[in-house]
């Protein structure tokens, strides 16, 4: 099958996976993996993956989007716990799982065992999001998982890089590894922030002077993560952290001067990119399984094991080790965070054993692990085959699949009836403040327009009707509806639309001011901003 036909087959599988997953009540990632496996069985061959191309095409835009959309309030609030999970847990996992791997499989050299453990240590924001779409994870747990998975990629990949270097050269320098990690992380973050700042400045300048072109703005947002990734890799920094930093910076530097139509179109575009890229990653994983299994069976034979069932035992052992080490670290980290919050008199959620178990099982592996393990070199410096390469790749794929199945099966039961945060407390006051600002703007705009007409009574009547709509939103506030005012048909539609748009613009300014004053959280701000964008598009038609 040619590459073009393969890509079309993968996209068709992604398109079919949604309806099929709903019909069979099976998690979407597992459905996509099964469809990929079916493609491989039907064609009898697997696509040859270039790891560098795989990294470049899929990871930068997806990590950029996750960084863009992750709630920064929760990330900042739990920054200590997130950094502990993203750095400390990675090192803990590399040492623990690497030791267990070498004990289970003596034929796997220490350096290869540590390399495999390193690439298994990062959790995947893509897989976490896929699980969360089916399982209602409490918001704070989700923030911790997303923050951890965004930041632990660099630490895991750096650990893997040095383990591979040790396998190739037979030497390892802890001092050199630490210095390299600092450079890789800090330089990658700096590239993402500086590049995004520069692009945003240039875009805002062009916006003010030349007006806005939605197509160009959306395409620019797509190119930013690729540029950040390539620039960081060119200076031997972390392209992954650069993409994440670019996404986080974009959300903080976002200009409200963008047209509502641009924001709405861009959101739809990125939703499509996310769905397609996520789906293709899991379809590719399923499509690679037959070839990976064949290579792993040969590796097991060379290790002196007669039965391929040893592969399942190895995968189960690694998954159990990952879960156990994660349980120990997460339990200690969450309880430490709780004690610090209590000592400072800050609000803190109750840390139960069920929460710790849920956090442990929700550490799903995915695209980063698959792409990273495929970068293992084919040969050593002396030309001999890289030891246990096929076995390491199969074990990584098996852990990805097993962690997805385990999380999909266990999390709904663990999280059932778990207390969850309800609607954000800042939402109702924000709606009231925005509606009040819109009401004032309509009256001011009505008075301004009435100066230039011979029929001020018509403006007053239309404004009074719109003001009544706003008053219904303020007292009592129906937070469940919370949308824009209902349209009325009249002979003065142009006047009505102009007044409504003035009200929407004032509401948007009020929301922005509330956000600048930190009186509403980021999730509420973007939710209400989207409602106003949709309302504006409605009245501009």
C-alpha positions in Angstrom: 0.0 0.0 0.0 1.4 3.4 -1.0 2.0 6.1 1.6 -0.9 8.2 0.2 -3.3 5.3 0.4 -2.1 4.5 3.9 -2.8 8.1 5.1 -6.2 8.0 3.5 -7.0 4.7 5.1 -5.9 6.0 8.5 -8.1 9.1 8.2 -11.0 6.9 7.1 -10.5 4.7 10.2 -10.4 7.9 12.4 -13.6 9.1 10.8 -15.3 5.7 11.4 -13.9 5.3 15.0 -16.3 7.9 16.6 -19.6 6.3 15.5 -18.2 2.8 16.0 -17.0 3.6 19.6 -20.4 5.0 20.5 -22.2 2.1 19.0 -20.0 -0.5 20.8 -19.6 1.5 24.0 -15.9 1.1 23.7 -13.3 3.9 24.5 -12.4 5.8 21.4 -8.6 5.1 21.6 -9.1 1.4 21.8 -11.5 1.5 18.9 -8.9 3.3 16.8 -6.2 0.8 17.8 -8.4 -2.1 16.8 -9.1 -0.4 13.4 -5.4 0.1 12.9 -4.8 -3.6 13.6 -7.5 -4.5 11.1 -5.8 -2.4 8.4 -2.5 -4.2 9.1 -4.1 -7.6 8.9 -5.9 -6.7 5.7 -2.9 -5.3 3.9 -0.4 -7.7 5.3 2.2 -5.0 5.9 3.0 -2.1 8.2 4.0 1.5 7.4 7.7 2.1 8.0 7.7 4.9 10.6 10.4 7.6 10.6 10.5 8.6 14.3 11.7 12.1 13.5 8.9 12.7 11.0 6.4 11.2 13.5 7.5 13.5 16.2 7.4 16.6 13.9 4.0 15.9 12.3 2.0 14.9 15.4 3.5 16.0 18.7 4.1 19.8 18.3 0.6 20.8 17.3 -1.1 18.5 19.9 1.2 19.6 22.8 0.8 23.2 21.7 -3.0 22.9 21.8 -2.9 21.2 25.2 -0.7 24.0 26.6 -3.0 26.6 25.0 -6.1 25.2 26.5 -5.0 23.9 29.9 -6.4 26.0 32.8 -3.5 28.1 34.0 -5.1 28.8 37.4 -5.1 25.2 38.4 -1.6 24.7 36.9 -0.2 27.6 39.0 -2.1 26.6 42.1 -0.7 23.0 42.1 2.7 23.9 40.6 4.7 22.2 43.4 2.8 18.9 43.0 3.0 19.1 39.2 6.8 19.7 39.2 7.3 16.9 41.6 5.3 14.5 39.3 7.0 15.8 36.2 10.6 15.6 37.5 10.8 13.5 40.7 8.4 10.8 39.6 10.3 10.4 36.3 13.6 9.8 38.0 12.0 7.5 40.5 10.3 5.5 37.7 13.5 5.3 35.6 15.5 3.8 38.5 12.7 1.5 39.8 11.3 0.2 36.5 14.8 -0.1 34.9 15.9 -2.3 37.8 12.8 -4.4 37.5 13.2 -4.8 33.8 16.8 -6.0 34.0 15.7 -8.4 36.8 12.9 -9.8 34.7 14.9 -9.9 31.5 18.6 -10.5 32.3 19.4 -10.5 28.5 18.4 -6.8 28.4 21.4 -4.7 29.3 21.2 -2.2 32.1 21.4 0.8 29.7 18.6 -0.5 27.5 16.4 -1.3 30.5 16.9 2.3 31.8 16.2 3.7 28.3 13.0 1.8 28.1 12.0 2.8 31.6 12.8 6.4 30.8 10.5 6.5 27.7 7.8 4.7 29.7 7.9 7.4 32.5 6.1 10.3 30.7 2.3 10.2 30.7 0.6 11.4 27.6 -1.8 14.4 27.6 -3.3 13.1 24.4 -4.2 9.8 25.9 -5.3 11.4 29.2 -7.6 13.7 27.3 -9.0 10.7 25.4 -9.8 8.9 28.6 -11.3 12.1 30.2 -13.7 12.5 27.3 -15.4 9.3 28.4 -14.8 9.3 32.1 -15.7 12.4 34.1 -12.5 13.1 36.0 -12.8 15.7 38.8 -11.3 19.0 37.6 -8.4 19.2 40.1 -7.3 15.6 39.3 -7.5 16.5 35.6 -5.4 19.6 36.1 -2.7 17.6 37.8 -2.7 14.9 35.1 -2.6 17.5 32.3 0.1 19.6 33.9 2.2 16.5 34.7 1.9 15.1 31.2 2.8 18.4 29.6 6.0 18.8 31.6 7.3 15.3 32.1 8.1 14.6 28.4 11.3 16.5 28.4 12.6 14.8 31.6 11.7 11.4 30.3 13.3 12.0 26.9 16.5 13.4 28.3 16.8 10.4 30.6 16.3 8.1 27.6 18.9 10.1 25.6 21.6 9.5 28.2 20.7 5.9 28.7 21.0 5.3 25.0 24.3 7.2 25.0 25.5 4.9 27.8 24.5 1.8 25.7 26.4 3.1 22.7 29.5 4.2 24.5 29.5 2.2 27.7 30.0 5.4 29.8 27.8 7.8 31.7 28.4 11.1 33.4 25.8 12.3 36.0 27.2 15.8 36.0 27.0 16.1 32.2 23.5 14.6 32.2 22.3 17.2 34.8 23.8 20.1 32.9 22.3 18.9 29.6 18.9 18.6 31.2 19.0 22.1 32.5 19.9 23.4 29.0 17.4 21.3 27.2 14.5 22.4 29.5 15.3 26.1 30.0 16.3 26.7 26.4 13.2 24.9 25.1 10.9 26.9 27.3 12.6 30.1 26.3 12.3 29.4 22.6 8.6 28.7 22.9 7.9 31.9 25.0 10.1 34.3 22.9 8.8 33.0 19.5 5.2 33.3 20.6 5.8 36.8 22.0 7.4 37.9 18.7 4.7 36.4 16.5 1.9 37.9 18.6 3.5 41.3 18.5 3.8 41.2 14.7 0.3 39.9 14.3 -1.2 42.7 16.5 0.8 45.3 14.6 -0.6 44.0 11.3 -4.1 43.8 12.8 -4.0 47.5 13.8 -2.7 48.7 10.4 -4.2 46.3 7.8 -7.2 44.7 9.5 -7.7 41.0 10.0 -7.6 38.0 7.7 -9.1 35.0 9.6 -7.4 32.5 7.3 -4.0 34.0 7.9 -4.5 34.1 11.7 -5.6 30.5 11.8 -2.7 29.3 9.6 -0.2 31.3 11.8 -1.5 29.6 14.9 -0.9 26.2 13.2 2.7 27.1 12.2 3.8 28.4 15.6 4.2 25.0 17.3 6.2 23.6 14.3 8.5 26.7 14.3 9.0 26.4 18.0 9.8 22.7 17.8 12.2 23.0 14.9 14.0 26.1 16.3 14.5 24.4 19.7 15.8 21.2 18.1 18.2 23.2 16.0 19.9 24.5 19.2 19.7 21.0 20.8 17.0 22.0 23.2 13.6 20.3 23.9 11.3 20.8 21.0 8.5 19.3 23.0 8.9 21.8 25.8 9.1 24.6 23.3 5.8 23.6 21.8 4.2 23.4 25.2 5.6 26.7 26.2 4.4 28.3 23.0 0.8 27.0 23.7 0.8 28.3 27.3 2.3 31.7 26.1 -0.3 32.0 23.4 -3.2 31.7 25.9 -1.6 34.4 28.1 -0.8 36.7 25.2 -4.0 36.2 23.3 -5.4 39.4 22.0 -9.1 40.2 22.3 -8.8 42.4 19.2 -9.3 39.2 17.1 -12.6 39.1 15.4 -15.2 36.9 16.9 -15.5 35.0 13.6 -11.7 34.3 13.8 -11.9 32.8 17.3 -14.9 30.6 16.4 -13.4 29.4 13.1 -10.0 28.8 14.8 -11.6 26.7 17.6 -13.4 24.5 15.1 -10.2 24.2 13.1 -8.1 23.1 16.1 -10.8 20.7 17.3 -10.6 19.0 13.9 -6.8 18.9 14.0 -6.8 17.5 17.5 -9.4 14.8 16.6 -7.6 13.8 13.4 -4.1 13.8 14.9 -5.1 11.9 18.1 -6.9 9.3 16.0 -4.1 8.8 13.5 -1.6 8.2 16.4 -3.7 5.4 17.9 -4.6 3.9 14.5 -0.8 3.9 13.7 -0.2 2.1 17.0 -2.7 -0.6 16.1 -1.3 -0.9 12.6 2.3 -1.4 14.0 1.3 -4.2 16.5 1.7 -7.3 14.2 5.2 -6.3 13.0 6.2 -5.4 16.6 4.9 -8.7 17.9 6.9 -10.7 15.3 10.1 -8.9 16.2 9.5 -9.3 19.9 8.9 -13.1 19.6 12.3 -13.4 17.9 13.9 -11.4 20.7 12.3 -13.6 23.3 13.7 -16.7 21.5 17.1 -15.2 21.5 16.7 -14.5 25.3 16.1 -18.3 25.9 12.4 -18.1 26.4 10.5 -20.7 24.4 6.9 -19.3 24.7 5.7 -16.0 23.4 3.4 -15.8 26.4 6.5 -14.5 28.3 5.8 -11.2 26.4 2.4 -10.9 28.1 4.1 -11.6 31.4 6.7 -9.0 30.8 4.1 -6.3 29.9 2.0 -7.2 32.9 5.1 -6.9 35.2 6.0 -3.5 33.7 2.5 -2.2 34.0 2.3 -3.4 37.6 5.6 -1.8 38.5 4.7 1.5 36.9 1.4 1.6 38.8 3.0 0.7 42.1 5.8 3.2 41.9 3.3 5.9 40.8 1.0 5.0 43.7 3.8 5.5 46.2 5.0 8.8 44.7 1.5 10.3 44.1 0.3 9.4 47.6 3.3 11.0 49.2 3.1 14.1 46.9 -0.6 14.7 47.4 -0.4 14.3 51.2 2.5 16.6 51.4 0.6 19.2 49.4 -2.4 18.8 51.7 -0.2 19.3 54.8 1.4 22.5 53.3 -2.1 23.9 52.4 -3.4 23.1 55.9 -0.4 24.8 57.5 -0.9 27.9 55.4 -4.7 28.0 56.1 -5.5 27.4 52.5 -8.5 25.3 51.2 -7.5 21.8 50.4 -9.4 18.8 49.0 -9.6 15.5 51.0 -7.0 13.0 49.9 -8.5 9.6 50.0 -7.0 6.3 48.9 -9.4 6.2 46.1 -8.1 9.5 44.7 -4.5 8.2 44.9 -5.5 4.9 43.1 -7.3 6.9 40.4 -4.3 9.2 39.9 -2.1 6.1 39.6 -4.2 4.4 37.0 -4.8 7.6 35.1 -1.1 7.8 34.2 -1.8 6.6 30.6 1.1 6.2 28.2 0.6 7.2 24.5 2.2 9.0 21.6 5.3 10.3 23.3 6.2 6.8 24.4 5.6 5.3 21.0 7.5 7.9 19.1 10.4 8.0 21.6 11.0 4.2 21.7 11.1 4.1 17.9 14.1 6.5 18.0 16.3 3.7 19.5 19.3 3.2 17.1 19.4 0.2 14.9 23.1 -0.6 15.6 25.8 0.1 18.1 28.9 2.1 17.1 30.8 -1.1 16.3 28.0 -2.1 13.8 26.5 -4.8 16.0 22.6 -4.7 16.3 21.3 -2.6 19.2 20.6 -5.2 22.0 16.9 -6.1 22.6 15.6 -3.3 20.4 12.6 -5.1 19.0 11.7 -6.4 22.5 11.9 -2.9 24.0 9.7 -1.5 21.2 7.1 -4.2 21.7 7.1 -3.8 25.5 6.5 -0.1 25.1 3.6 -0.7 22.7 2.2 -3.3 25.1 2.3 -0.9 28.0 0.6 1.8 26.0 -2.2 -0.6 25.1 -2.5 -2.1 28.6 -2.5 1.3 30.4 -5.3 2.5 28.1 -7.4 -0.7 28.7 -6.8 -0.5 32.5 -7.7 3.1 32.8 -10.7 2.8 30.6 -12.0 -0.2 32.7 -11.1 1.0 36.2 -11.5 4.7 36.2 -15.3 4.8 35.7 -15.7 2.5 38.7 -13.2 4.4 40.9 -14.6 7.8 40.1 -18.3 6.8 40.4 -20.0 9.0 43.1 -16.8 10.8 43.8 -17.6 14.4 44.8 -16.8 16.8 42.0 -16.6 20.5 41.7 -19.8 21.9 40.4 -20.2 25.0 38.2 -17.5 27.5 38.8 -18.5 29.9 41.6 -17.4 32.9 39.6 -19.7 32.2 36.7 -22.9 33.8 38.0 -21.3 37.0 39.2 -19.4 37.3 35.9 -22.6 36.9 33.9 -24.3 39.6 36.0 -21.4 42.0 35.6 -21.2 41.4 31.8 -24.9 41.8 31.4 -24.9 45.0 33.4 -22.1 46.4 31.2 -24.1 45.4 28.1 -27.2 47.2 29.5 -25.3 50.4 30.1 -23.7 50.2 26.6 -27.0 49.8 24.9 -28.4 52.9 26.6 -25.3 54.9 25.9 -25.3 53.8 22.2 -29.0 54.6 21.9 -28.5 58.1 23.2 -25.6 58.6 20.8 -27.6 57.4 17.8 -30.7 59.3 18.7 -28.9 62.6 18.2 -28.8 62.0 14.4 -32.4 60.9 13.8 -35.8 62.5 13.4 -37.4 59.5 15.1 -35.8 59.0 18.6 -38.8 57.3 19.9 -38.1 54.2 17.7 -34.6 54.0 19.1 -36.0 54.3 22.6 -38.5 51.5 22.1 -36.0 49.1 20.6 -33.5 49.9 23.4 -36.1 49.4 26.0 -37.0 46.0 24.6 -33.3 44.9 24.6 -32.8 46.3 28.1 -35.7 44.1 29.3 -33.9 41.1 27.9 -30.8 42.0 29.8 -32.7 42.6 33.0 -34.2 39.1 32.7 -30.6 37.8 32.6 -29.5 39.8 35.6 -32.4 39.2 38.1 -33.1 36.4 38.3 -30.0 35.0 36.5 -30.7 31.7 34.8 -27.2 30.3 34.8 -28.3 27.1 33.0 -29.2 29.1 29.9 -26.7 31.9 30.0 -26.8 32.5 26.3 -27.3 35.7 24.3 -30.7 37.4 24.2 -33.4 36.0 22.0 -33.8 37.7 18.6 -37.0 39.7 17.9 -38.4 40.5 14.5 -39.1 44.1 13.8 -39.0 46.6 11.0 -36.0 48.2 12.6 -33.7 45.1 12.5 -30.6 47.2 11.6 -31.0 49.4 14.6 -31.6 46.4 16.9 -28.6 44.6 15.6 -26.4 47.6 16.1 -27.5 48.0 19.7 -27.1 44.4 20.4 -23.5 44.4 19.0 -22.7 47.4 21.2 -24.0 45.4 24.2 -21.9 42.3 23.3 -18.8 44.4 22.9 -19.3 45.9 26.3 -19.9 42.5 27.8 -16.6 41.3 26.3 -14.7 44.3 27.8 -16.3 43.6 31.2 -15.2 40.0 31.1 -11.7 40.9 30.1 -11.5 43.3 33.0 -12.7 40.7 35.4 -10.1 38.3 34.1 -7.3 40.9 34.4 -8.4 41.4 38.1 -8.4 37.6 38.6 -12.1 37.8 39.7 -13.0 34.9 37.3 -11.1 31.8 36.5 -9.8 31.0 33.0 -12.3 28.3 32.3 -15.2 30.6 33.0 -13.7 33.4 31.0 -13.3 31.3 27.9 -16.7 29.8 28.2 -18.5 33.1 28.4 -16.2 34.6 25.8 -17.2 31.9 23.4 -20.9 32.5 24.1 -20.4 36.2 23.3 -18.5 35.3 20.1 -21.4 33.2 18.9 -23.9 35.9 19.9 -21.9 38.5 17.9 -21.9 36.2 14.8 -25.6 35.8 15.1 -26.3 39.5 15.1 -23.9 40.2 12.2 -25.7 37.8 9.8 
